[in-house]
Amino acid sequence: MARRLLIVDDDDSLRESLALVLGAEGYEVALAANGDEALARLDDAAPEIVLCDLRMPGTDGLALLPELARRRPDATLILMSAYGTEELALEAMRRGAYDYLAKPFQPSEVLLAIRKAHERERLRRRTELLARDVERAVGGRPIVAASPGMIELLEMLERAAEYKATVLLTGESGTGKEVLARAIHAQSPRRNEAFVAVNCGAIPETMLESELFGHAKGAFTGADRARRGLFVEADGGTLFLDEIGELPFALQVKLLRVLQEEEVRPLGESKARQVDVRVIAATARDLESEVARGGFREDLFYRLNVLRVQVPPLRERREDIPLLVDHFLAQARDALGKPVRGIADDALARLVAYRWPGNVRELENVIERAVILARGDQLGLAELPANVVHQESAESDAVGGDLSLRRARRAAETEMIRRALRETDGNRTHAARLLGISHRALLYKLKEYGITD
């Protein structure tokens, strides 16, 4: 439980009385008479929760927010003020405050706010643990999405995961098709069995048949031992055939037979072996065009095309970019051991407006490069590649600058709130808990975004 508190208020009597009440409840309380003194005490007090007056001489509560977020990112800030208005409370929430107490208040109100903050932190940590479980289940690459299109796609895949039906994932290179395939497997009844992936375009044709179906010892020159093949290795689990459009025509016939008969016959053997494999295929090619020109078998295409999912390119789901940036930044920061905490708004705006021809994979590489080059605790334009910084500003499918950034963040928050309300049948209290914010903060956001139950 959060036990270390910092009380920041220029009213000596209020500061002392709060210290007595909270100290009696077992909290370790540090005191500061203004924002500057609070900043000086942050390191030694190491507060988990900061109770701060909104209006003070020097650094006030709103000005304290960004510095607190930078130096104590896990701390929760609760603002207090006798000049409370709805607009002021909204501004405080926008800048990262967790809750807002209007003076005068009862000690019980302060204790309730602190307990709610503690509950939020408990849920946040529980969510992190669950997220780690999901990351392990999908191979350490969680799916980050807030755009309506991606959320609808994920919900569809979740429904399809429990069935054995073949899934065909189509979309540009770098959109995360293998991550989605792993997520399908992780949510399926086969989750405890093997997930086996193979890139059909990365293995020479002479070796691919043996790789997929196996071979007997002595089946060909150099076959000094028997090989089971990937279909047998995936027996009971899932086989992911990436770049299925690159599969040689001669092997397409054999793959079709395996899918229809559910048995494989290794090279050099006379007996077939039954296999129970769920196949997920992926391609960046237009397979229908390949079928029309004779480069891909029509019967195999229809056998694979039971559930077809078109994965959108990153430029068509810009709402996801701020969330992906945060995710990749945290990932690179932990891997590289660099104290980079965030990204400047102008840099994020360029990332949101960029067309991303390499999609999510390109964004991940850009953020990793930026963290490597970073000299301070925030990424800026100087750390971004020249092609991102000096992109054309008149994109037909993007709104440039700060407007794009605001829209992306607003759309992401709106969709998350709507999902929370759906999952809790409109119960705002439960939805606020799911979102990790106070009930009051949720009410403000519902009004701000015009969201109705």
C-alpha positions as a printed Julia matrix, in Angstrom:
453×3 Matrix{Float64}:
   0.0     0.0     0.0
   1.14    3.52   -0.77
   2.55    4.84    2.54
   4.75    7.84    1.63
   2.97   11.14    1.14
   4.1    14.68    0.36
   1.76   17.52    1.33
   2.38   20.8    -0.51
   0.39   23.83    0.69
   1.22   27.41    1.72
  -1.43   27.27    4.45
   0.53   26.24    7.55
  -2.51   25.18    9.57
  -3.97   23.02    6.8
  -0.6    21.45    6.13
  -0.08   20.55    9.77
  -3.62   19.29   10.34
  -3.41   17.01    7.3
  -0.06   15.71    8.56
  -1.64   14.82   11.93
  -4.65   13.05   10.36
  -2.61   11.11    7.83
   0.17   10.33   10.29
  -2.41    8.81   12.62
  -3.46    6.54    9.74
   0.1     5.2     9.47
   1.35    7.27    6.53
   4.9     8.65    6.33
   4.26   12.36    5.71
   6.66   14.96    4.33
   5.72   18.65    4.15
   6.48   21.51    1.76
   5.22   25.1     1.87
   5.39   25.7    -1.92
   6.19   24.06   -5.24
   9.88   24.9    -5.2
  10.3    23.36   -1.75
   8.36   20.31   -2.94
  10.76   19.83   -5.85
  13.69   20.05   -3.47
  12.15   17.32   -1.29
  11.14   14.89   -4.04
  14.27   12.78   -3.88
  14.57   12.37   -0.11
  10.8    12.05    0.52
  10.29    9.68   -2.46
   6.49   10.2    -2.27
   4.05    7.75   -3.77
   1.22   10.27   -3.5
   1.48   14.09   -3.61
  -1.29   16.28   -2.17
  -0.73   19.72   -3.65
  -2.5    23.07   -3.44
  -3.38   24.48   -6.83
  -2.53   28.12   -6.16
   0.72   28.93   -4.38
   3.46   31.55   -4.7
   6.14   30.51   -7.2
   5.67   27.05   -8.68
   1.94   26.25   -8.37
   0.2    22.89   -8.6
  -0.28   22.91  -12.38
   3.34   23.89  -12.98
   4.46   21.1   -10.63
   2.72   18.41  -12.71
   5.21   18.0   -15.61
   8.24   18.11  -13.31
   6.66   15.55  -11.01
   5.89   13.31  -14.0
   9.51   13.55  -15.12
  11.18   12.96  -11.76
   8.62   10.68  -10.06
   6.68    9.05  -12.91
   5.02    6.51  -10.62
   3.76    9.1    -8.11
   0.09   10.14   -8.04
  -0.82   13.84   -7.79
  -4.04   14.97   -6.11
  -4.72   18.71   -6.41
  -6.51   20.81   -3.77
  -8.01   24.25   -4.24
 -10.53   26.7    -2.82
 -10.94   28.16   -6.32
 -12.41   25.07   -7.89
 -14.21   25.3   -11.21
 -15.06   22.56  -13.67
 -12.72   24.09  -16.28
  -9.83   24.16  -13.81
 -10.45   20.57  -12.79
 -10.53   19.5   -16.45
  -7.23   21.26  -17.11
  -5.66   19.52  -14.11
  -6.87   16.13  -15.37
  -5.55   16.85  -18.86
  -2.12   17.58  -17.42
  -2.01   14.32  -15.51
  -3.55   14.92  -12.08
  -5.34   11.88  -10.72
  -7.98   13.65   -8.62
  -9.13   17.08   -7.49
 -10.36   18.08   -4.01
 -12.33   21.29   -3.55
 -11.62   23.15   -0.31
 -12.94   23.09    2.33
 -13.03   19.32    2.67
 -13.36   16.78    5.45
 -10.43   14.55    6.47
 -12.54   11.57    5.38
 -12.61   12.96    1.83
  -8.81   13.13    1.75
  -8.5     9.59    3.07
 -10.99    8.35    0.5
  -9.07   10.04   -2.34
  -5.82    8.48   -1.14
  -7.38    5.04   -0.84
  -8.79    5.35   -4.36
  -5.34    6.34   -5.6
  -3.91    3.29   -3.88
  -6.57    1.09   -5.5
  -5.71    2.54   -8.89
  -2.03    1.76   -8.33
  -2.9    -1.77   -7.25
  -4.95   -2.29  -10.4
  -2.17   -0.78  -12.52
   0.37   -3.21  -11.11
  -2.06   -6.12  -11.55
  -2.6    -5.04  -15.17
   1.15   -4.94  -15.71
   1.46   -8.49  -14.4
  -1.37   -9.65  -16.64
   0.24   -7.83  -19.57
   3.49   -9.69  -18.9
   1.55  -12.97  -18.99
   0.02  -11.96  -22.32
   3.44  -10.94  -23.63
   4.81  -14.34  -22.75
   1.82  -15.97  -24.4
   2.24  -14.07  -27.68
   6.0   -14.31  -27.78
   7.0   -11.16  -25.94
   5.36   -8.81  -28.47
   2.1    -7.45  -27.06
  -0.5    -5.94  -29.36
  -0.97   -2.21  -28.81
  -4.12   -0.75  -30.35
  -6.79    1.85  -29.73
  -8.1     2.57  -33.24
 -11.64    1.28  -33.91
 -10.48   -0.76  -36.91
  -7.76   -2.62  -35.02
  -9.95   -3.21  -31.97
 -12.67   -4.67  -34.21
 -10.04   -6.86  -35.88
  -8.72   -8.11  -32.54
 -12.22   -8.87  -31.28
 -12.91  -10.87  -34.45
  -9.67  -12.85  -34.05
 -10.51  -13.52  -30.41
 -13.84  -15.03  -31.44
 -12.17  -17.11  -34.17
  -9.32  -18.33  -31.95
 -11.29  -21.18  -30.36
 -11.95  -22.84  -33.73
  -9.53  -24.79  -35.91
 -10.47  -22.91  -39.11
  -7.58  -21.72  -41.26
  -6.86  -17.99  -41.06
  -5.31  -15.95  -43.88
  -3.7   -12.71  -42.72
  -3.08  -10.23  -45.54
  -1.48   -6.81  -45.45
   1.68   -4.86  -46.1
   5.03   -5.95  -44.77
   5.69   -4.83  -41.21
   2.07   -4.59  -40.07
   2.5    -7.29  -37.42
   0.92  -10.35  -39.02
   3.08  -12.8   -37.05
   2.22  -11.01  -33.79
  -1.47  -11.47  -34.61
  -0.89  -15.13  -35.47
   0.76  -15.67  -32.08
  -2.14  -13.9   -30.39
  -4.65  -16.21  -32.1
  -2.67  -19.22  -30.88
  -2.35  -17.8   -27.36
  -6.15  -17.41  -27.08
  -6.95  -20.79  -28.58
  -7.43  -24.21  -26.92
  -4.0   -25.04  -28.42
  -2.2   -22.41  -26.34
  -0.24  -25.0   -24.35
   1.01  -26.74  -27.5
   3.66  -25.63  -29.99
   3.51  -22.52  -32.15
   5.79  -23.11  -35.13
   6.59  -20.35  -37.64
   8.25  -20.64  -41.04
   8.9   -18.03  -43.73
   8.13  -19.74  -47.03
  10.19  -17.19  -48.95
  13.34  -17.51  -46.84
  14.09  -21.22  -47.44
  15.43  -22.52  -50.78
  12.88  -24.52  -52.75
  15.08  -27.63  -52.64
  14.97  -27.62  -48.83
  11.46  -26.33  -48.18
   9.64  -29.63  -48.8
  11.87  -31.43  -46.3
  11.49  -28.51  -43.86
   7.7   -28.69  -43.98
   6.98  -32.39  -44.34
  10.18  -34.08  -43.11
  12.29  -36.83  -44.68
  13.57  -40.32  -44.01
  17.21  -41.11  -43.49
  18.87  -41.53  -46.9
  15.95  -39.94  -48.76
  18.43  -37.76  -50.68
  22.14  -36.98  -50.73
  23.13  -35.54  -47.37
  20.09  -36.88  -45.49
  22.19  -38.7   -42.9
  19.38  -38.68  -40.36
  15.58  -38.59  -40.4
  13.75  -35.27  -39.95
  10.23  -34.92  -38.59
   9.25  -31.73  -40.42
   7.42  -28.65  -39.13
   3.92  -30.1   -39.55
   4.81  -32.92  -37.16
   6.54  -30.51  -34.77
   3.35  -28.43  -34.72
   1.1   -31.47  -34.16
  -1.59  -30.45  -31.66
  -0.61  -26.79  -32.02
  -0.39  -24.08  -34.67
   1.74  -23.76  -37.8
   2.27  -20.22  -39.1
   3.12  -20.11  -42.81
   4.47  -16.61  -43.41
   4.8   -15.27  -46.96
   2.61  -18.11  -48.27
   2.54  -16.35  -51.64
   6.21  -17.28  -52.08
   5.49  -21.01  -51.82
   6.73  -22.79  -55.01
   3.91  -24.03  -57.25
   4.98  -27.68  -56.94
   4.73  -27.54  -53.13
   1.31  -25.89  -53.25
  -0.19  -29.2   -54.37
   1.4   -31.06  -51.45
   0.31  -28.4   -48.95
  -3.26  -28.6   -50.22
  -3.22  -32.38  -49.73
  -1.97  -32.03  -46.16
  -4.69  -29.48  -45.36
  -7.4   -31.7   -46.86
  -6.26  -35.09  -45.58
  -4.64  -33.93  -42.31
  -1.69  -36.24  -42.84
   1.89  -35.84  -44.04
   4.24  -38.25  -45.76
   7.94  -37.43  -45.29
  10.25  -37.72  -48.28
  11.52  -41.26  -48.7
   8.76  -42.85  -46.58
   5.83  -44.92  -47.81
   3.51  -44.38  -44.86
   1.69  -41.16  -44.04
   1.3   -39.79  -40.52
  -1.84  -38.14  -39.16
  -1.38  -34.6   -37.84
  -3.7   -32.23  -36.01
  -2.46  -28.76  -36.93
  -4.18  -25.39  -37.02
  -2.73  -23.44  -39.97
  -2.44  -19.66  -40.07
  -1.03  -18.21  -43.29
   0.11  -14.69  -44.07
   1.11  -12.77  -47.18
   1.85   -9.28  -48.39
   0.9   -10.32  -51.93
  -2.48  -10.02  -53.63
  -3.23  -13.75  -53.86
  -6.35  -13.24  -55.96
  -4.23  -11.53  -58.61
  -1.69  -14.34  -58.31
  -4.48  -16.86  -58.88
  -5.7   -14.92  -61.93
  -2.26  -14.95  -63.55
  -1.62  -18.6   -62.67
   1.04  -18.07  -60.01
  -1.0   -19.5   -57.13
  -3.37  -22.46  -57.12
  -7.02  -21.45  -56.92
  -8.0   -24.51  -54.88
  -5.27  -23.82  -52.29
  -6.28  -20.16  -52.11
  -9.88  -21.08  -51.25
  -8.67  -23.69  -48.75
  -6.59  -21.04  -46.97
  -9.19  -18.29  -47.31
 -11.63  -19.64  -44.7
 -11.22  -16.59  -42.46
  -9.48  -13.74  -44.21
  -8.22  -10.79  -42.19
  -6.85   -7.66  -43.83
  -4.37   -6.01  -41.43
  -4.44   -2.23  -41.98
  -1.22   -0.3   -42.57
  -0.08    2.03  -39.81
  -0.99    5.16  -41.81
  -4.64    4.06  -41.63
  -4.64    3.69  -37.84
  -2.84    6.81  -36.66
  -4.7     6.72  -33.34
  -2.45    3.81  -32.4
   0.81    5.69  -32.99
   1.05    7.52  -29.61
   0.4     4.23  -27.78
   2.92    2.37  -29.94
   5.5     5.1   -29.38
   5.07    4.81  -25.6
   5.35    1.02  -25.81
   8.46    0.94  -28.01
  10.08    3.74  -26.0
   9.65    1.79  -22.75
  10.9    -1.37  -24.47
  14.03    0.36  -25.84
  14.66    2.22  -22.58
  14.66   -1.02  -20.6
  16.76   -2.89  -23.16
  19.36   -0.14  -23.56
  19.38    1.1   -19.97
  18.88    4.76  -20.92
  16.8     7.17  -18.78
  14.51    8.37  -21.59
  11.08    9.06  -20.08
   9.04   10.58  -22.9
   8.84   12.34  -26.24
   8.28   16.02  -27.07
   4.92   16.96  -28.55
   6.42   18.3   -31.79
   8.37   15.07  -32.31
   5.29   12.94  -31.61
   3.27   15.06  -34.02
   5.78   14.3   -36.81
   5.54   10.6   -36.06
   1.74   10.72  -36.18
   1.75   12.55  -39.53
   4.41   10.38  -41.22
   3.22    7.82  -43.81
   5.19    4.83  -42.42
   5.88    2.77  -45.55
   7.55    0.17  -43.3
   4.59    0.2   -40.89
   4.93   -0.88  -37.24
   8.33   -2.48  -37.82
   9.69    0.83  -39.15
   8.24    2.76  -36.18
   9.87    0.33  -33.75
  13.23    0.81  -35.46
  12.87    4.62  -35.46
  12.14    4.7   -31.72
  15.02    2.34  -30.91
  17.38    4.54  -32.97
  16.09    7.67  -31.25
  16.66    6.2   -27.78
  20.21    5.22  -28.75
  20.92    8.79  -29.92
  19.12   10.52  -27.02
  21.24   12.75  -24.79
  18.53   13.79  -22.34
  15.45   12.26  -20.8
  13.12   13.23  -23.67
  13.12   12.41  -27.36
  12.95   15.4   -29.67
  13.15   16.21  -33.38
  16.94   15.94  -33.25
  16.7    12.2   -32.55
  14.32   11.45  -35.44
  15.5    10.47  -38.96
  15.63   13.27  -41.54
  12.95   11.64  -43.73
  10.5    11.77  -40.79
  11.36   15.33  -39.71
  11.38   16.78  -43.24
   8.41   14.89  -44.62
   5.98   16.65  -46.94
   3.44   18.55  -44.87
   0.53   18.31  -47.31
  -0.41   14.67  -46.86
  -3.81   13.87  -48.27
  -4.61   11.31  -45.59
  -3.15   13.01  -42.53
  -3.75   16.15  -40.56
  -0.37   17.69  -39.78
   1.18   19.22  -36.68
  -0.41   19.48  -33.26
  -3.94   18.95  -34.58
  -3.03   15.44  -35.71
  -1.52   14.7   -32.3
  -4.56   15.94  -30.42
  -6.92   13.98  -32.63
  -4.9    10.8   -32.21
  -4.85   11.09  -28.44
  -8.51   12.06  -28.24
  -9.57    9.16  -30.48
  -7.48    6.71  -28.44
  -8.94    7.88  -25.11
 -12.49    7.92  -26.49
 -12.26    4.35  -27.76
 -10.72    3.1   -24.5
 -13.51    4.74  -22.47
 -16.2     3.28  -24.73
 -14.7    -0.2   -24.39
 -14.56    0.11  -20.61
 -18.23    1.17  -20.5
 -19.22   -1.73  -22.76
 -17.32   -4.25  -20.65
 -18.95   -2.96  -17.45
 -22.46   -2.61  -18.93
 -22.29    1.16  -18.48
 -21.25    1.07  -14.82
 -19.13    4.22  -14.58
 -17.54    3.31  -11.25
 -16.34   -0.05  -12.55
 -15.3     1.51  -15.86
 -13.17    4.07  -14.02
 -11.43    1.25  -12.17
 -10.7    -0.55  -15.43
  -9.25    2.66  -16.89
  -7.17    3.39  -13.8
  -8.69    6.84  -13.16
 -10.99    8.27  -10.55
 -14.76    8.29  -10.99
 -14.66   12.08  -11.09
 -12.0    12.08  -13.8
 -14.14    9.72  -15.89
 -17.15   12.02  -15.54
 -15.08   14.96  -16.75
 -13.84   12.99  -19.76
 -17.34   11.77  -20.62
 -18.49   15.37  -20.76
 -15.41   16.63  -22.57
 -15.62   13.99  -25.33
 -19.4    13.97  -25.53
 -19.63   10.27  -24.68
 -23.02    8.92  -23.6
 -23.69    5.55  -21.98
